Amino acid sequence: MDGESYIDVLSPRLSEAPARVAFDIRKRALDVMASAALLILFAPTLLIAALLVKLESPGPALFRQTRGGLNGARFQILKLRTMRCLEDGQDLTQAQRNDQRVTRVGRFLRATSIDELPQLLNVLRGDMSLVGPRPHAAAHDEYYGSRIPEYYARYQARPGLTGWAQVKGLRGGTETVEAMRRRVEADIDYIQTWSILKDAKIVLLTIPSLLLTENAY
């Protein structure tokens, strides 16, 4: 499904969501300033982590995968590679507890969310925001989009490094459609009630949520 066809199947509820979440200048300015500062701050961590990834297993340090962004536009999300797996395709399997594809270094990177830090580059170039619905692989978009009527309403906002669903405990795998439905409901709630203050609240709540690693596998 290409970017234009995403728009064709967007839920009618999407038009009711406030467009300011996607186009508010203050939100974008904060994204640029914060992502640039955080990239500088975490540069040593990223370099060490990338080196460990390369030393443990063959392959690139960075993992790239096609995701759906604002209004369904496709982009390549960046992560530190933590698994031995297919990057794109129709038969992608989500990471599971004790997943044998996850490397030893990768398990630590996933538990601490260090593997997500390269997405600061996605934020800096406008693919993502610091706060918004977490983006999913294109194959998963098609699977859940065909089963959850309002799934594509998530694309009213840029996808985020963290989001309302994640701080509400809906982090990690979605083994059932119902689990994804709960995440989608939280994403739509975020879009419809968005404010700068809400973004600040989510960022603050993300810090303690990262310490609870039971769903980070």
Legacy VTK file of the C-alpha trace (Angstrom):
# vtk DataFile Version 3.0
C-alpha trace
ASCII
DATASET POLYDATA
POINTS 217 float
0.000 0.000 0.000
1.588 3.315 -1.049
1.351 6.679 0.705
-1.571 7.942 -1.380
-3.681 4.851 -0.743
-3.186 5.307 2.998
-5.041 8.604 2.675
-7.863 6.903 0.803
-8.609 4.593 3.726
-8.198 7.040 6.594
-10.996 6.861 9.135
-13.637 9.631 8.982
-12.659 10.341 12.586
-9.328 11.623 11.278
-10.927 14.792 9.930
-12.254 15.570 13.420
-8.789 15.512 14.992
-7.067 18.883 15.515
-4.588 19.519 12.697
-2.423 21.662 14.985
-0.678 18.559 16.335
1.001 18.111 12.951
1.598 21.727 11.967
2.136 23.647 15.185
5.341 25.679 14.749
6.180 25.507 18.464
6.105 21.707 18.453
8.369 21.527 15.403
10.795 24.095 16.851
11.051 22.131 20.087
11.609 18.922 18.113
14.514 20.468 16.179
16.209 22.035 19.204
15.755 19.032 21.493
16.786 16.393 18.940
19.932 18.347 17.989
20.906 18.774 21.648
20.207 15.126 22.473
22.211 13.896 19.468
25.217 15.837 20.734
24.669 14.590 24.293
24.305 10.938 23.318
26.900 10.878 20.533
29.473 8.957 22.666
26.801 6.438 23.721
25.727 5.915 20.116
29.313 5.410 18.929
30.081 2.849 21.643
26.788 1.011 21.091
27.322 0.905 17.316
30.807 -0.511 17.832
29.485 -3.244 20.149
26.793 -4.160 17.612
29.403 -4.513 14.868
31.748 -6.556 17.067
29.096 -9.046 18.133
27.576 -9.989 14.788
28.014 -9.328 11.062
25.895 -6.690 9.390
25.318 -2.942 9.598
25.147 -1.163 12.948
22.062 0.739 11.831
18.745 -0.965 11.114
16.480 0.723 8.571
12.835 -0.141 8.037
9.934 1.408 6.136
7.324 2.995 8.381
4.239 5.164 7.854
4.511 8.815 8.888
2.386 11.950 8.738
-0.600 11.378 6.425
0.781 7.918 5.663
3.951 9.162 3.934
6.622 6.465 3.959
10.008 7.028 5.589
12.984 4.954 6.701
13.158 4.675 10.471
16.618 4.355 12.021
17.555 2.099 14.932
20.646 0.387 16.211
20.482 -3.198 14.987
19.518 -5.552 17.814
18.328 -8.630 15.923
19.187 -11.013 13.128
16.084 -10.407 11.033
14.473 -9.245 7.814
14.209 -5.452 7.658
11.177 -5.187 5.353
8.618 -7.485 3.815
5.138 -8.926 4.216
6.040 -11.601 6.793
7.578 -9.561 9.583
7.324 -11.053 13.076
7.325 -8.748 16.081
9.964 -9.277 18.755
8.770 -11.605 21.503
9.951 -12.414 25.017
13.124 -14.538 24.839
13.265 -14.017 21.058
16.222 -15.988 19.709
16.806 -13.401 16.966
17.833 -10.777 19.534
21.592 -10.590 20.107
23.148 -10.282 23.579
24.103 -6.657 22.978
20.730 -6.112 21.362
18.882 -7.334 24.434
20.584 -4.670 26.546
20.020 -1.963 23.932
16.327 -2.812 23.699
15.843 -2.970 27.465
17.395 0.483 27.884
15.872 1.907 24.655
19.356 2.945 23.497
18.524 1.262 20.190
15.920 3.990 19.596
18.371 6.916 19.868
19.167 7.081 16.102
15.536 8.126 15.627
16.627 11.545 16.858
17.897 11.930 13.284
14.385 11.110 12.038
13.046 13.816 14.361
15.633 16.342 13.207
14.780 15.859 9.533
11.017 15.951 10.124
10.017 12.310 9.647
9.113 12.043 13.327
8.437 14.094 16.440
9.713 13.584 19.974
6.135 12.763 21.000
3.484 11.072 18.875
2.062 7.660 17.953
4.808 5.054 17.637
5.255 4.025 13.978
4.865 0.403 12.929
6.304 -1.594 10.043
4.400 -1.225 6.770
3.313 -4.877 6.824
1.870 -4.420 10.312
0.082 -1.247 9.208
-1.713 -3.207 6.510
-2.542 -6.101 8.847
-3.957 -4.011 11.682
-5.413 -1.377 9.360
-7.666 -4.030 7.826
-8.883 -5.116 11.261
-9.172 -1.861 13.216
-11.417 0.710 11.451
-9.757 3.759 13.022
-6.183 2.536 12.794
-5.097 5.025 10.122
-6.360 7.975 12.155
-2.976 7.747 13.876
-1.451 9.428 10.830
-2.904 12.820 11.714
0.285 13.290 13.774
3.947 12.720 13.083
5.066 9.459 14.704
7.009 9.891 17.915
10.006 8.585 19.799
7.628 8.214 22.713
3.886 8.614 23.023
0.776 8.641 25.164
0.233 4.925 24.600
3.737 4.084 25.800
3.512 6.013 29.085
0.102 4.431 29.720
1.782 1.010 29.784
1.030 0.014 26.174
4.682 -0.434 25.257
6.138 -3.501 23.575
4.631 -6.193 21.375
1.010 -6.381 20.284
0.312 -10.109 20.134
-3.433 -9.602 19.621
-5.625 -7.221 17.650
-7.201 -6.113 20.922
-3.778 -5.083 22.245
-3.223 -2.947 19.173
-6.753 -1.544 19.439
-5.961 -0.241 22.936
-2.803 1.406 21.612
-4.710 2.989 18.728
-7.321 4.370 21.140
-4.550 5.985 23.194
-2.967 7.438 20.034
-6.263 8.961 18.894
-6.852 10.376 22.361
-3.413 12.015 22.191
-4.161 13.562 18.796
-7.522 14.920 19.848
-6.312 16.379 23.153
-2.820 17.473 22.099
-1.075 20.443 23.660
2.511 21.519 24.323
1.911 20.843 28.012
0.706 17.322 27.232
3.901 16.685 25.254
5.941 17.891 28.234
3.984 15.590 30.533
4.602 12.604 28.253
8.340 13.314 28.072
8.530 13.485 31.867
6.502 10.274 32.265
8.700 8.507 29.709
11.735 8.657 32.014
10.325 6.367 34.752
8.590 4.177 32.159
11.985 3.355 30.629
13.041 1.886 33.962
10.213 -0.674 33.724
11.666 -3.000 31.106
9.256 -5.920 31.363
7.685 -5.091 27.982
10.954 -4.114 26.289
12.075 -7.245 24.475
LINES 1 218
217 0 1 2 3 4 5 6 7 8 9 10 11 12 13 14 15 16 17 18 19 20 21 22 23 24 25 26 27 28 29 30 31 32 33 34 35 36 37 38 39 40 41 42 43 44 45 46 47 48 49 50 51 52 53 54 55 56 57 58 59 60 61 62 63 64 65 66 67 68 69 70 71 72 73 74 75 76 77 78 79 80 81 82 83 84 85 86 87 88 89 90 91 92 93 94 95 96 97 98 99 100 101 102 103 104 105 106 107 108 109 110 111 112 113 114 115 116 117 118 119 120 121 122 123 124 125 126 127 128 129 130 131 132 133 134 135 136 137 138 139 140 141 142 143 144 145 146 147 148 149 150 151 152 153 154 155 156 157 158 159 160 161 162 163 164 165 166 167 168 169 170 171 172 173 174 175 176 177 178 179 180 181 182 183 184 185 186 187 188 189 190 191 192 193 194 195 196 197 198 199 200 201 202 203 204 205 206 207 208 209 210 211 212 213 214 215 216
